[in-house]
Amino acid sequence: MAKINRNYLKLQGSYLFSTIGKKVREYSEKNPRAEIIRLGIGDVTKPLSESVTDALHKAVTEMGNEETFKGYAPDLGYEFLRKVISEKDFKERGCDIDADEIFISDGAKCDCGNIQEIFGVENRVAVCDPVYPVYVDSNVMAGRTGEYDAGTGRFKDVIYMPCSAENGFTPEIPDETPDLIYLCFPNNPTGAVIKKDKLQKWVDNANEKGSVILYDAAYEAYISEEDVPHSIYECEGARNCAIEFRSFSKTAGFTGLRLGFTVIPKDLKVENECLWDLWARRHGTKYNGAPYIVQRAGEAVYSEKGRKEVRTQIEYYMGNAKIILNGLKEAGYTVSGGVNAPYIWLKTPGNMTSWEFFDELLTKANVVGTPGSGFGPNGEHYFRLTAFGNREKTKEAINRIKMM
Ligand SMILES: Cc1ncc(COP(=O)(O)O)c(C=O)c1O
């Protein structure tokens, strides 16, 4: 008789976005005239840039022509894309990452979720609290955690690293030694960043203890301050202890097009085995690559014109972030994030729970955000707003919040 993977039964329902959707639907039905502004969802709203759509059209034409048609892509992805990534994202920033150390994929979510497969089930995992849920759930599915404890809101056998106002929402190195450490900077949901000297301490500690850092840099393009690293490979020794994930989703509006990549330096060894070899094997066995036309679109993002266009988009979103950040500060809220990230993290007023504030914002301002408690117990009494909306609606939302 077939058996299921019972680890899936430990997973908690993904209540967050379904509960938000349900509450908003119910409110709209009762108040059909209410003009609801959504600043909750982490999806972009600006269309693809001209360089990207031109590259897509050109690649589609190639695919329809016998001389230029492409079938399966090379296992690691096309060299034209890996080369330009290695140059522009890494070598230009002084990071020694070769094109052959880059694995092209259809996005960072899959890679962040799948990477744990190349590690033994007995590894101890450390995550931030609050956290992007993929890191935890993918390890639950693999059987790397104990049961969920409803009392604490946490899975047993996971090392949770609290991120709070006291530590600037960047975790401290835990007392227990983890084997795998998930770090995400700029952070979703808090919008916090880690300075280079602090990240260097994580790298040094990982090299000393033999841990591997799984570094999610999906929002790297939003960094505006000088002393904030764009890549973990800006730190000395990171080639020996870190894997990095990148995404074109928020950088260039590819959430619907799908493109990302993972960097595994060839020096990175665990138990004397190269992780590059294991991931290459996994990639080759279970994945057939991102489409040629999408990889050509990704290449176009790095052209001079493409870079200018995506910069304009990011500046637009970060203009929204500034409006939200300054507006909330003027209204007396305690806020952080929003300077190097498209997320604004605010403390709920009067010690309201995250969900109480959600209801208040929905009913009094007709604005939808995301309750911080949905990202982990340490997110309770916090709330996330995103800068991915339209400028006029963002301004209107902040005016309404000010009048609450
Ligand atoms: C921290 C983080 N990592 C990864 C992703 C997923 O990116 P992709 O669209 O490339 O799968 C997201 C998307 O919201 C994210 O917030």
The ligand as an SDF file (V2000), in Angstrom:
LIG
                    3D

 16 16  0  0  0  0  0  0  0  0999 V2000
   12.7280   36.5250    0.2890 C   0  0  0  0  0  0  0  0  0  0  0  0
   12.2160   35.9940   -0.9930 C   0  0  0  0  0  0  0  0  0  0  0  0
   12.9130   35.0560   -1.6300 N   0  0  0  0  0  0  0  0  0  0  0  0
   12.4720   34.5300   -2.7730 C   0  0  0  0  0  0  0  0  0  0  0  0
   11.2950   34.9500   -3.3460 C   0  0  0  0  0  0  0  0  0  0  0  0
   10.7890   34.2850   -4.5820 C   0  0  0  0  0  0  0  0  0  0  0  0
   11.2680   34.8250   -5.7330 O   0  0  0  0  0  0  0  0  0  0  0  0
   10.9140   34.2140   -7.1520 P   0  0  0  0  0  0  0  0  0  0  0  0
    9.7750   34.9970   -7.6860 O   0  0  0  0  0  0  0  0  0  0  0  0
   12.1800   34.3870   -7.9320 O   0  0  0  0  0  0  0  0  0  0  0  0
   10.5700   32.7750   -7.0040 O   0  0  0  0  0  0  0  0  0  0  0  0
   10.5370   35.9450   -2.7250 C   0  0  0  0  0  0  0  0  0  0  0  0
    9.2820   36.3860   -3.3300 C   0  0  0  0  0  0  0  0  0  0  0  0
    8.4190   36.9740   -2.7750 O   0  0  0  0  0  0  0  0  0  0  0  0
   11.0130   36.4660   -1.5130 C   0  0  0  0  0  0  0  0  0  0  0  0
   10.3150   37.4040   -0.8620 O   0  0  0  0  0  0  0  0  0  0  0  0
  1  2  1  0
  2  3  1  0
  2 15  2  0
  3  4  2  0
  4  5  1  0
  5  6  1  0
  5 12  2  0
  6  7  1  0
  7  8  1  0
  8  9  2  0
  8 10  1  0
  8 11  1  0
 12 13  1  0
 12 15  1  0
 13 14  2  0
 15 16  1  0
M  END
$$$$
